[in-house]
Amino acid sequence: MKTFSFILSCLVACASVSLSAQVNLGSVNVGSNTTTTVTVTIINAGTLSNIYVSTAGAPNRDFTDAGGGTCAIGAPYAAKATCTVEVKFAPTTVGARYGAIFLTNQDFSNPIATTEFLQGTGNGPRTSFLPATPLYPLTDFYNPTALAVGSDGGVYAAEGLFTPVHDLPSDPGYLTSNVGFYVPVFDPFKIAVDGAGNVYTRGGPYIHGYGFTNNFQTADAIDGEGNLYLLSCAAGVCKETLQSDGTYVESTVAAGFPASGIAVDGSGNVFLAGTAGVYKFSPSAGSYTQSTIYAGTPNAVSVASDGLGNIYFMDTNGSVSKESLQSDGSYVRTIVSTGIGIAYAGIAADSEGNPYFFAPHGPGEFGATYGVLEENSSIPPTLTFASTQQGSSTGTQVATITNSGNAPLQFSEVTYPADFPESSTGVTDCTAATTLAPNANCTLTIKFAPVSSLNGNPSAVLSESVIITTNTRNAPSTQQSITVTGTETPGPAATPLFSLPAGVYYTTQTVTISDATPGATIYYTLNGSQPTTSSFRYTHPVAIKAAETLKAIAVAPGFTPSSIASAYYALTAPTPVITPTGGSISGTQTVTITTATPIEAIFYTTAGNLPTTSSAHYTGPITVSSSETVIAFAAQTGFLSSPYVSQKFTITTPAATPEIHKAQ
């Protein structure tokens, strides 16, 4: 926890500048550390009372006092004297890290002996997740005007007619402190924080710097070395470079450039949000070279940079975009949020690559309020699926994993739970063999297909984890969990099965009905109506004695009723056989009509017309004595009538015997 008592009292009491230049401690892998001897120059003479080493004013983080230096508490030091402090640099995350050494005097009228700025770079891979998790570290603003995030992760915010507020990450939540309590700032519209944790605000008519300095310098932006950047100096956009004696020397960054937002990265690049886009001004031979990152509409109004040089900007519509720095120096744009930000209240980014901006938060005592919205991509997201029946599945959701570090991110395992399996596979999927270069990404495509037993419950909320194992932050075999949740509802019981396929049969049949669901009860109908639990309960095989439609459902505890099984059994009277086959006959012909199985009735005609049940009832052989067509069908109660059969018989008359007459 940062202590503010000294800082606040110093706002009034400190009378002289005590800043000096920056010491770069180099690049160190996250998870490792190095110790460097830093020589500091005393600016204000006095007897040392304390030695502080901090990260943006916060103790026990990236930069700490390793002990063993020559600077001694209780020893007197003259102005311009030197001594050493052993500084341990153990980066907590990747990218540029900023801190400072403070030496304080026992003489409270001149308490700051010197401030030495520190910088280092953390190396390693780092996982970031989309969708981001929205957090609100600060709320209840009615007229938000300015926003900043320190290297320690502290959030600074201000609103019109009020002083800036600082939120420092703690566990849990945030600790809120009023930074500008003793020297109120009227209508602040800019906040900047340096590597020492000094807070600079800008607001007319007062301009202040808060912290272990009391120089009251204006600052629209500030870098880790304590150099100040202004949007509205005489030449345009300018830089105030901090000197070893605590004074500043002004130089021009962009002459006459109209800009509303400014940011600076760890390499000294200056980024300006102007009416036509976002521009980068890179230091080059004592000057700056301009390049375009984004050009177009809507216009960009504010800009921020994270510890790896990625850029975030807000446009006039309140939409936030990220420009990810690529290895070739180009940028790739992605949309962070659309239309919810307060355009002219600023944007900030922390060292983890999470953007912050003001957004509507809800009603307050005096009307609508705003909060500082953090789109946190460091936290694995929670994916919530729609309620889904057991045994079925819903549409997919996608989690995107990005390597937001500066070294390769290596996966060693990806596991999906049974109820939330991988939906599909493709070239962009994260697998155990995936390696992501910085700013590269892969995806987890997940569906909700519950298979867990409900144990008789009407529903169950399932919360499980898709787990990735990587070397994030140089920690091999680090497991991170994407939480997946959904409500499982009972699925249908299995559809009943009939032992006899639907079809045409010529005799009474027996059908056995079975079901694969344990404990299922089967209900059925034979008249084609939809079965319910009020229908016949199946207890033994069903006799099919007529042409009928058999329908059945299964009902079981913990399941919804099954789909309806249906089969139509067309019991048909057997087709008659007419004997003999038709053809030419002489004289009379006896004709019989028979069926393969006993039948109730055969109806026939001999005149060539189709018979009906009103036609002649076959009871025995028929005598055909003239040319006739016999047509017949079989009929059985409850059965379908058989197809018609016919035979045509033609009676032929023998030719007359020739007569022989003798000649007379």
C-alpha positions, 0 to 999 in steps of 0.5 A: 500500500502506498503511503500518502501522508508524506506526499500530501504534506510535502505539497505545501512544505517542499520548496525546491526541485529534487529530480534527476535523470534516469538510470536504465537497469536493462532487460531482465526476464520476468521471474528473475532479478538483477541487482545494480549499483546506482550512483545518486547525486544529492541535490538538496544538502542535509542529513539523510533520514530515509532511502526509498526505492519504489515502482511509481511510488509503490514499494515492494514491486519491481524495484526494491532496495537490495541493501549494501549501498554507500548512502547511509541514513543519519549521514550528512551530505552536501549538495552535489555529493554522491553515494550509491544505492543497491537496487534490485530489479525483479520485473513483475510483468513484461515491457517497460517498468518505471521506478525511482530512488528517493532520498529524504532529509531529516530537515523537514523544511527541505525534505527531499535530498534527491530523486533518481528515476529508474527504468527496466524492461521485463522480458517474457511471454504473457497471455491475454484473453478476449473477450475482456473482463469489464471492471470498474475500479472507480465509480460515481463521477458526474463530470469526468475530465481526466484519467491516468494509470501509473506503472504500479497499476494505480488508477488516477481520475478526475472530474470537473471542479473536483480534485484527482482521485487515485485508486491503487490495486489492493486485495481485494478491490482498490484503495481510494485516496484523494491525491489533491486534498491539500492543493485543490485543482480547479476543473482538472483536464489532464493527469500524468504520473511519472516513474516516481509516482509523482502526479501531475495535473493540469487545470485552469487556472492552477497547474500542479505536480503531486508527489515527492516534488513540488515543482508545480509543472504543467504536464499533458504527458510524462515519461518514466524519466520525468520528462514532461510533454505539453500539447500547447506550448508556444511552438506547438507540441513540445517536450520539457527534458529534465536536467540533472539539477532538476530544471527543464529544457524545452524542445519541439516535438511537432511544430504547430500540430493541432492535437487533443491527446498525447502519450509517450512510450518507453522508447521516447516515441510521442503519439498524438491524437489529432483531428485526422488520426493518430500519429507517431513522432519518433526521436531521430537525430535530435528531432522527430520523424512523423508517421501515421498510425491511424487516419480516418473518421471518426476523429481520434481525440485521446491516445495512450500507450502500454509498456510494450508500445501498443497504442490505444485511442478513443474517437469522437463516438466514444469507441476504443481501438487498439493498435498492436505494434508488430515486429516490423514496426507496423501496427494492426488495429482491433476494436476494443469497445464501440460507442460507450466511452466518454470521448473527451475524458481521456483514455489510459493503459496499464503495463498489462495492456488493459485500456481504461476509459470513462463509461456510463455506470448507473444512476447516482444521487444527483443523476447519471454517473460514470465510472472508470471502465477497465477492459481487463484482458489479463483475467481469463474470461467467463463464457456463459451459454444458453440453457441446453437439454442434456444430450444436445448442444448449443452454438459455439463461443470463442475465447482468443488467446494472445501473446501480449509479451515480448517472447514466444508463448508456448502451449503444452496442454489444452483440455476441455471438460466433458460438458463443454467440448471443443466445437471444431478444429482448425488452423487457428485453434490453440493446441498443445503444440501451439507456439505464439510469437508476440502479438500472435493469437489462437482460439478456443472454440467451445460448445455446450453439450451437457452429458452430466447426470441430473440425478433426478433434478429438474436442471443443474447449473454447470460451471467447468473450466477449459484449461490451457497450460503455457509458459506465460511470464516465464513460468513453465506449466502455468495453468489458466482456466477459462470458466464456462457455465451453462444450465443443463435441462433434462433431455428427452428420453430415448425414442421407443423402438418397435420390433416390427418394421412398418410395412405390409403384412397379410396376417395378424402381427405382434410388436414388442416395444423397448426403450434404452432409457433406464426406468422408462415407462412406455405409453402407446396408441393404435388409432394414430393419435398422439400418445400421452401418459393417459394412453395405454401403458405398455406392459406386454407385446402389442397385437396388430390385428388390423391396419393400424398406426402404432405410436409410442412415447417413453417417460423417465425420471430426469428426462423430458418425454421422448420423441414419438415413435410411429409405425403404420402396419398395413394388414392386407387381405392376401391376393387371390389366385385365379386358376387356370390362367386365362386364355382361349378355351373351348367349351366350358371351363371350371375356374377356382379362386383361392388365397394362400391363407384362409380369408373371410370373403372373395368377391368377383365379377365375370363381366369385366367390371371391378367387383365390390363387396356387393358383387358375387361372393365366391363360395366355390368353383365358377363355370365359364361357358362363354367369353368372360373376364373374371375379376376378384379381390379378397376382403377381411374385417379390419384388413385392407382389401387385397389388390384386384386380380383378373383372368380373361377367358375366350371361348373358341368354336371349332371349325366346321367339318368340310362335306364331300359331295359326289358329282352327279 
